[in-house]
């Protein structure tokens, strides 16, 4: 044994300075292995067979010819698959989406529903056999069309109440000097992370081992325990490197199917999804139809606000895209009503997608605010500043720092907003009409209990272990910087190990809560370890380890409205003869708490703003009414912004502190997309004088508007 101290010199803080990713070299050299690349002895491969009808039942499967094909080991379907338990509440407080509970019945609720898994010695053999499997169906009529007045729509509580209301909305609207009453729509969108979903399952001495690509090993391990009725100690999930998730990498059909096959065959089985299969099995953002009604007095102060959102869900699972939730935070009024409705249709279940609710909701709300500013004859920024609430409009809670006004003032200065001619359609540069627009952004800054451990080694290095997930955000690097400051050593002496359920429960990478929650746990463990070392604690050969659990600390945090905020600015050029819209520059200024790593923070915020460009101009999954499926379910037919579409983007942030918050970190992964599409759409109005209330703003919609349509 020996005695060690962390340092005797003055420590230079690591948090707040730019650091390249600690795993960056592994990723660019290819030594970082992703879920589908980890080798296993005796590995078999599963290929999912998906339904070719949108609604009905399976009458029969011709499995005998497939089982006779070369290399085929098994075919699992509803007749022979292990039975699953779905009567439980999971980590996120909801029941499991039945899409993941594969092969439990003969019903088909949407096109692309898993009907069988073919397992073979090689992926090529599995795919060939899966494509040869003949499935006989009894087909039924289906419905995929979402409308704002669909008779199947109803208010549904998700992670927030379905409806909130106060005051007499009709009376306040009738008494208002200016009224906006408009409908806005956003389309179906898909996550499409660079790394497709993949999982390998095997049994090792009575323990289920799953190597996966997910956003939280605690989450996936818990779901598999419940689904297969296993005890917690018998499930081990690893997910070291993840090539993007955006909300889609939770518990899906491929993981469950892999576990089923490994159980039946008693050998490792890998199931990977193709890009096309991901359009049916990885979730998506629901389309929305949103009605916003605003009433203001002569000075632009809101007297009435109604935000009603209708989204689509599947017939077997109620998932709510809570688009009206953004109005519950951003603006108050004497009469205030918000509502989230869903319509069950014959489509796959939607799921969380980057800035769920806030991304589509901010488009409708911030576009409506712009329309109100035009009617009032007030600058769009000034109108927003006049309607800054003092407390949470619905919750009544105090704001734990609300710096929207500061973001707008700094953004306006940097963007040159004061030089803007407010009249639409007056700036021209050759064939281009030019315009500028702005919008506000917000996203909750929540936290969840997590556990972590910190170990001091005799060689002067330290290891942090936490069941976190780095889905491309730079979480490993951020946690290394947090630990370095807590231990008062350089980051080079810190090793961060993540993505292993054996490290103890931790929050998922989602809801912009990951780094905030994990940092809290890491800081507590590392801080206590430093104290022990400073007091002369003996250091055994295997190292000295301290573990932390933030459950009590998180629950003791004072209730308040905690959010990241921002102000988005965009300049666009529109050619009304071709319908082309080009974003020429963007600026986002954010109040996002303590910035741990400016290098990766800027990357995250910029990535969100690029998503906003895609949302405004490109992204749209169109479904074929006859088949019920996505047309062009691949990255050739599904358009997102590419390099040529992305202009110079500037990112800035202002100081944002909360004296009652011991962590001070807020999420940045999602706030960057919020308001970005509205800023672009508002800029298109300023360029052309025509409002586009339906996203994306495609060339055909610009041409239709130029031909004299009242709105697009």
TAMORA-V656381 format. One record per run of one state. SS is the DSSP state (hx for helix, st for strand, lp for the rest). FROM is the first residue (numbers start at 1). TO is the last residue. If there is no record, write none. Layout:
ss=SS from=FROM to=TO
ss=SS from=FROM to=TO
This chain:
ss=lp from=1 to=1
ss=st from=2 to=3
ss=lp from=4 to=23
ss=hx from=24 to=29
ss=lp from=30 to=34
ss=hx from=35 to=37
ss=lp from=38 to=43
ss=st from=44 to=50
ss=lp from=51 to=55
ss=st from=56 to=62
ss=lp from=63 to=63
ss=hx from=64 to=67
ss=lp from=68 to=71
ss=st from=72 to=76
ss=lp from=77 to=97
ss=hx from=98 to=100
ss=lp from=101 to=106
ss=st from=107 to=108
ss=lp from=109 to=113
ss=st from=114 to=120
ss=lp from=121 to=122
ss=hx from=123 to=132
ss=lp from=133 to=133
ss=st from=134 to=139
ss=lp from=140 to=153
ss=st from=154 to=155
ss=lp from=156 to=162
ss=st from=163 to=166
ss=lp from=167 to=168
ss=hx from=169 to=175
ss=lp from=176 to=177
ss=st from=178 to=186
ss=lp from=187 to=187
ss=st from=188 to=189
ss=lp from=190 to=197
ss=st from=198 to=204
ss=lp from=205 to=206
ss=st from=207 to=212
ss=lp from=213 to=216
ss=hx from=217 to=227
ss=lp from=228 to=231
ss=hx from=232 to=234
ss=st from=235 to=238
ss=lp from=239 to=252
ss=hx from=253 to=265
ss=lp from=266 to=268
ss=st from=269 to=272
ss=lp from=273 to=274
ss=hx from=275 to=281
ss=lp from=282 to=284
ss=st from=285 to=285
ss=lp from=286 to=287
ss=st from=288 to=296
ss=lp from=297 to=301
ss=st from=302 to=314
ss=lp from=315 to=322
ss=hx from=323 to=330
ss=lp from=331 to=334
ss=st from=335 to=345
ss=lp from=346 to=357
ss=hx from=358 to=376
ss=lp from=377 to=379
ss=hx from=380 to=386
ss=lp from=387 to=390
ss=st from=391 to=391
ss=lp from=392 to=397
ss=st from=398 to=399
ss=lp from=400 to=403
ss=hx from=404 to=415
ss=lp from=416 to=416
ss=hx from=417 to=419
ss=lp from=420 to=426
ss=st from=427 to=429
ss=lp from=430 to=431
ss=st from=432 to=444
ss=lp from=445 to=450
ss=st from=451 to=456
ss=lp from=457 to=461
ss=st from=462 to=465
ss=lp from=466 to=474
ss=hx from=475 to=487
ss=lp from=488 to=490
ss=hx from=491 to=493
ss=st from=494 to=497
ss=lp from=498 to=499
ss=st from=500 to=500
ss=hx from=501 to=503
ss=lp from=504 to=513
ss=hx from=514 to=534
ss=lp from=535 to=537
ss=st from=538 to=539
ss=lp from=540 to=543
ss=st from=544 to=549
ss=lp from=550 to=550
ss=hx from=551 to=555
ss=lp from=556 to=560
ss=st from=561 to=561
ss=lp from=562 to=562
ss=st from=563 to=575
ss=lp from=576 to=579
ss=st from=580 to=591
ss=lp from=592 to=592
ss=st from=593 to=593
ss=lp from=594 to=597
ss=hx from=598 to=617
ss=lp from=618 to=620
ss=st from=621 to=621
ss=lp from=622 to=622
ss=st from=623 to=623
ss=lp from=624 to=629
ss=st from=630 to=630
ss=lp from=631 to=642
ss=hx from=643 to=645
ss=lp from=646 to=647
ss=st from=648 to=653
ss=lp from=654 to=664
ss=st from=665 to=665
ss=lp from=666 to=675
ss=hx from=676 to=688
ss=lp from=689 to=693
ss=st from=694 to=694
ss=lp from=695 to=698
ss=hx from=699 to=706
ss=lp from=707 to=712
